Amino acid sequence: MLQAPRGGPGGSRDGVRGLPARSRARRRGRALTDPAWQVRAGAATALRAAAQDVAVPALAKTLGDPNADVRKAAVLALLRHDGAEARAALGTATDDPDADVRAYAARSVTSARPA
């Protein structure tokens, strides 16, 4: 009986599924330097679910991306992480040149303050 070849580990075409979570997160982190802004934005979004010690430093660097949509994706992903490093990164995003990035970051910083 013939079977179709599997795409990669775990049957994934991109070879990501079946890898340990940290390996997947690092692979997504490398996509943050892809030439296509859409790939970088998608990688930032994917890092929402990654381990904080892998995701937050990568997302903090992404706040310097030349594309505002990538920076917005990084801010939204950082919202899913807690800790001083994530809050500090969100704080720097409040000075972003793009009004949407500033608004997302400012909303997160003000909502994190105690009442």
MODELLER restraints for C-alpha pairs under 7 A, 6 or more apart:
rsr = mdl.restraints
at = mdl.atoms
rsr.add(forms.Gaussian(group=physical.xy_distance, feature=features.Distance(at['CA:7:A'], at['CA:13:A']), mean=4.02, stdev=0.5))
rsr.add(forms.Gaussian(group=physical.xy_distance, feature=features.Distance(at['CA:7:A'], at['CA:14:A']), mean=6.87, stdev=0.5))
rsr.add(forms.Gaussian(group=physical.xy_distance, feature=features.Distance(at['CA:7:A'], at['CA:15:A']), mean=6.73, stdev=0.5))
rsr.add(forms.Gaussian(group=physical.xy_distance, feature=features.Distance(at['CA:8:A'], at['CA:14:A']), mean=6.65, stdev=0.5))
rsr.add(forms.Gaussian(group=physical.xy_distance, feature=features.Distance(at['CA:8:A'], at['CA:15:A']), mean=4.44, stdev=0.5))
rsr.add(forms.Gaussian(group=physical.xy_distance, feature=features.Distance(at['CA:9:A'], at['CA:15:A']), mean=5.45, stdev=0.5))
rsr.add(forms.Gaussian(group=physical.xy_distance, feature=features.Distance(at['CA:9:A'], at['CA:17:A']), mean=6.66, stdev=0.5))
rsr.add(forms.Gaussian(group=physical.xy_distance, feature=features.Distance(at['CA:9:A'], at['CA:18:A']), mean=5.48, stdev=0.5))
rsr.add(forms.Gaussian(group=physical.xy_distance, feature=features.Distance(at['CA:10:A'], at['CA:17:A']), mean=5.76, stdev=0.5))
rsr.add(forms.Gaussian(group=physical.xy_distance, feature=features.Distance(at['CA:10:A'], at['CA:18:A']), mean=4.59, stdev=0.5))
rsr.add(forms.Gaussian(group=physical.xy_distance, feature=features.Distance(at['CA:16:A'], at['CA:24:A']), mean=5.97, stdev=0.5))
rsr.add(forms.Gaussian(group=physical.xy_distance, feature=features.Distance(at['CA:25:A'], at['CA:47:A']), mean=6.52, stdev=0.5))
rsr.add(forms.Gaussian(group=physical.xy_distance, feature=features.Distance(at['CA:25:A'], at['CA:50:A']), mean=5.64, stdev=0.5))
rsr.add(forms.Gaussian(group=physical.xy_distance, feature=features.Distance(at['CA:25:A'], at['CA:54:A']), mean=6.89, stdev=0.5))
rsr.add(forms.Gaussian(group=physical.xy_distance, feature=features.Distance(at['CA:28:A'], at['CA:43:A']), mean=5.14, stdev=0.5))
rsr.add(forms.Gaussian(group=physical.xy_distance, feature=features.Distance(at['CA:28:A'], at['CA:47:A']), mean=6.98, stdev=0.5))
rsr.add(forms.Gaussian(group=physical.xy_distance, feature=features.Distance(at['CA:29:A'], at['CA:43:A']), mean=6.59, stdev=0.5))
rsr.add(forms.Gaussian(group=physical.xy_distance, feature=features.Distance(at['CA:29:A'], at['CA:58:A']), mean=6.25, stdev=0.5))
rsr.add(forms.Gaussian(group=physical.xy_distance, feature=features.Distance(at['CA:31:A'], at['CA:39:A']), mean=6.56, stdev=0.5))
rsr.add(forms.Gaussian(group=physical.xy_distance, feature=features.Distance(at['CA:31:A'], at['CA:40:A']), mean=5.81, stdev=0.5))
rsr.add(forms.Gaussian(group=physical.xy_distance, feature=features.Distance(at['CA:31:A'], at['CA:43:A']), mean=5.82, stdev=0.5))
rsr.add(forms.Gaussian(group=physical.xy_distance, feature=features.Distance(at['CA:32:A'], at['CA:40:A']), mean=4.38, stdev=0.5))
rsr.add(forms.Gaussian(group=physical.xy_distance, feature=features.Distance(at['CA:32:A'], at['CA:43:A']), mean=5.85, stdev=0.5))
rsr.add(forms.Gaussian(group=physical.xy_distance, feature=features.Distance(at['CA:32:A'], at['CA:44:A']), mean=6.80, stdev=0.5))
rsr.add(forms.Gaussian(group=physical.xy_distance, feature=features.Distance(at['CA:33:A'], at['CA:40:A']), mean=6.49, stdev=0.5))
rsr.add(forms.Gaussian(group=physical.xy_distance, feature=features.Distance(at['CA:34:A'], at['CA:40:A']), mean=5.98, stdev=0.5))
rsr.add(forms.Gaussian(group=physical.xy_distance, feature=features.Distance(at['CA:37:A'], at['CA:67:A']), mean=6.73, stdev=0.5))
rsr.add(forms.Gaussian(group=physical.xy_distance, feature=features.Distance(at['CA:37:A'], at['CA:70:A']), mean=6.56, stdev=0.5))
rsr.add(forms.Gaussian(group=physical.xy_distance, feature=features.Distance(at['CA:40:A'], at['CA:70:A']), mean=6.22, stdev=0.5))
rsr.add(forms.Gaussian(group=physical.xy_distance, feature=features.Distance(at['CA:41:A'], at['CA:69:A']), mean=6.65, stdev=0.5))
rsr.add(forms.Gaussian(group=physical.xy_distance, feature=features.Distance(at['CA:41:A'], at['CA:70:A']), mean=4.37, stdev=0.5))
rsr.add(forms.Gaussian(group=physical.xy_distance, feature=features.Distance(at['CA:41:A'], at['CA:73:A']), mean=5.66, stdev=0.5))
rsr.add(forms.Gaussian(group=physical.xy_distance, feature=features.Distance(at['CA:44:A'], at['CA:59:A']), mean=6.54, stdev=0.5))
rsr.add(forms.Gaussian(group=physical.xy_distance, feature=features.Distance(at['CA:44:A'], at['CA:73:A']), mean=5.74, stdev=0.5))
rsr.add(forms.Gaussian(group=physical.xy_distance, feature=features.Distance(at['CA:44:A'], at['CA:74:A']), mean=5.20, stdev=0.5))
rsr.add(forms.Gaussian(group=physical.xy_distance, feature=features.Distance(at['CA:44:A'], at['CA:77:A']), mean=6.49, stdev=0.5))
rsr.add(forms.Gaussian(group=physical.xy_distance, feature=features.Distance(at['CA:45:A'], at['CA:73:A']), mean=5.64, stdev=0.5))
rsr.add(forms.Gaussian(group=physical.xy_distance, feature=features.Distance(at['CA:45:A'], at['CA:74:A']), mean=6.76, stdev=0.5))
rsr.add(forms.Gaussian(group=physical.xy_distance, feature=features.Distance(at['CA:45:A'], at['CA:77:A']), mean=5.64, stdev=0.5))
rsr.add(forms.Gaussian(group=physical.xy_distance, feature=features.Distance(at['CA:47:A'], at['CA:55:A']), mean=5.51, stdev=0.5))
rsr.add(forms.Gaussian(group=physical.xy_distance, feature=features.Distance(at['CA:47:A'], at['CA:77:A']), mean=6.49, stdev=0.5))
rsr.add(forms.Gaussian(group=physical.xy_distance, feature=features.Distance(at['CA:48:A'], at['CA:77:A']), mean=4.49, stdev=0.5))
rsr.add(forms.Gaussian(group=physical.xy_distance, feature=features.Distance(at['CA:48:A'], at['CA:78:A']), mean=6.80, stdev=0.5))
rsr.add(forms.Gaussian(group=physical.xy_distance, feature=features.Distance(at['CA:48:A'], at['CA:80:A']), mean=5.88, stdev=0.5))
rsr.add(forms.Gaussian(group=physical.xy_distance, feature=features.Distance(at['CA:52:A'], at['CA:81:A']), mean=6.32, stdev=0.5))
rsr.add(forms.Gaussian(group=physical.xy_distance, feature=features.Distance(at['CA:56:A'], at['CA:78:A']), mean=6.69, stdev=0.5))
rsr.add(forms.Gaussian(group=physical.xy_distance, feature=features.Distance(at['CA:56:A'], at['CA:86:A']), mean=5.94, stdev=0.5))
rsr.add(forms.Gaussian(group=physical.xy_distance, feature=features.Distance(at['CA:59:A'], at['CA:74:A']), mean=5.44, stdev=0.5))
rsr.add(forms.Gaussian(group=physical.xy_distance, feature=features.Distance(at['CA:59:A'], at['CA:78:A']), mean=6.87, stdev=0.5))
rsr.add(forms.Gaussian(group=physical.xy_distance, feature=features.Distance(at['CA:60:A'], at['CA:89:A']), mean=5.45, stdev=0.5))
rsr.add(forms.Gaussian(group=physical.xy_distance, feature=features.Distance(at['CA:62:A'], at['CA:71:A']), mean=6.31, stdev=0.5))
rsr.add(forms.Gaussian(group=physical.xy_distance, feature=features.Distance(at['CA:62:A'], at['CA:74:A']), mean=6.37, stdev=0.5))
rsr.add(forms.Gaussian(group=physical.xy_distance, feature=features.Distance(at['CA:63:A'], at['CA:71:A']), mean=4.96, stdev=0.5))
rsr.add(forms.Gaussian(group=physical.xy_distance, feature=features.Distance(at['CA:63:A'], at['CA:74:A']), mean=6.41, stdev=0.5))
rsr.add(forms.Gaussian(group=physical.xy_distance, feature=features.Distance(at['CA:63:A'], at['CA:93:A']), mean=6.83, stdev=0.5))
rsr.add(forms.Gaussian(group=physical.xy_distance, feature=features.Distance(at['CA:65:A'], at['CA:71:A']), mean=6.19, stdev=0.5))
rsr.add(forms.Gaussian(group=physical.xy_distance, feature=features.Distance(at['CA:68:A'], at['CA:98:A']), mean=6.44, stdev=0.5))
rsr.add(forms.Gaussian(group=physical.xy_distance, feature=features.Distance(at['CA:71:A'], at['CA:101:A']), mean=6.69, stdev=0.5))
rsr.add(forms.Gaussian(group=physical.xy_distance, feature=features.Distance(at['CA:72:A'], at['CA:101:A']), mean=5.16, stdev=0.5))
rsr.add(forms.Gaussian(group=physical.xy_distance, feature=features.Distance(at['CA:75:A'], at['CA:90:A']), mean=6.54, stdev=0.5))
rsr.add(forms.Gaussian(group=physical.xy_distance, feature=features.Distance(at['CA:75:A'], at['CA:104:A']), mean=6.94, stdev=0.5))
rsr.add(forms.Gaussian(group=physical.xy_distance, feature=features.Distance(at['CA:75:A'], at['CA:105:A']), mean=6.32, stdev=0.5))
rsr.add(forms.Gaussian(group=physical.xy_distance, feature=features.Distance(at['CA:78:A'], at['CA:86:A']), mean=6.02, stdev=0.5))
rsr.add(forms.Gaussian(group=physical.xy_distance, feature=features.Distance(at['CA:79:A'], at['CA:108:A']), mean=6.87, stdev=0.5))
rsr.add(forms.Gaussian(group=physical.xy_distance, feature=features.Distance(at['CA:90:A'], at['CA:105:A']), mean=5.41, stdev=0.5))
rsr.add(forms.Gaussian(group=physical.xy_distance, feature=features.Distance(at['CA:90:A'], at['CA:109:A']), mean=6.84, stdev=0.5))
rsr.add(forms.Gaussian(group=physical.xy_distance, feature=features.Distance(at['CA:91:A'], at['CA:105:A']), mean=6.81, stdev=0.5))
rsr.add(forms.Gaussian(group=physical.xy_distance, feature=features.Distance(at['CA:91:A'], at['CA:109:A']), mean=6.59, stdev=0.5))
rsr.add(forms.Gaussian(group=physical.xy_distance, feature=features.Distance(at['CA:93:A'], at['CA:101:A']), mean=6.75, stdev=0.5))
rsr.add(forms.Gaussian(group=physical.xy_distance, feature=features.Distance(at['CA:93:A'], at['CA:102:A']), mean=5.95, stdev=0.5))
rsr.add(forms.Gaussian(group=physical.xy_distance, feature=features.Distance(at['CA:93:A'], at['CA:105:A']), mean=5.73, stdev=0.5))
rsr.add(forms.Gaussian(group=physical.xy_distance, feature=features.Distance(at['CA:94:A'], at['CA:102:A']), mean=4.41, stdev=0.5))
rsr.add(forms.Gaussian(group=physical.xy_distance, feature=features.Distance(at['CA:94:A'], at['CA:105:A']), mean=5.34, stdev=0.5))
rsr.add(forms.Gaussian(group=physical.xy_distance, feature=features.Distance(at['CA:94:A'], at['CA:106:A']), mean=5.48, stdev=0.5))
rsr.add(forms.Gaussian(group=physical.xy_distance, feature=features.Distance(at['CA:95:A'], at['CA:102:A']), mean=6.24, stdev=0.5))
rsr.add(forms.Gaussian(group=physical.xy_distance, feature=features.Distance(at['CA:96:A'], at['CA:102:A']), mean=5.53, stdev=0.5))
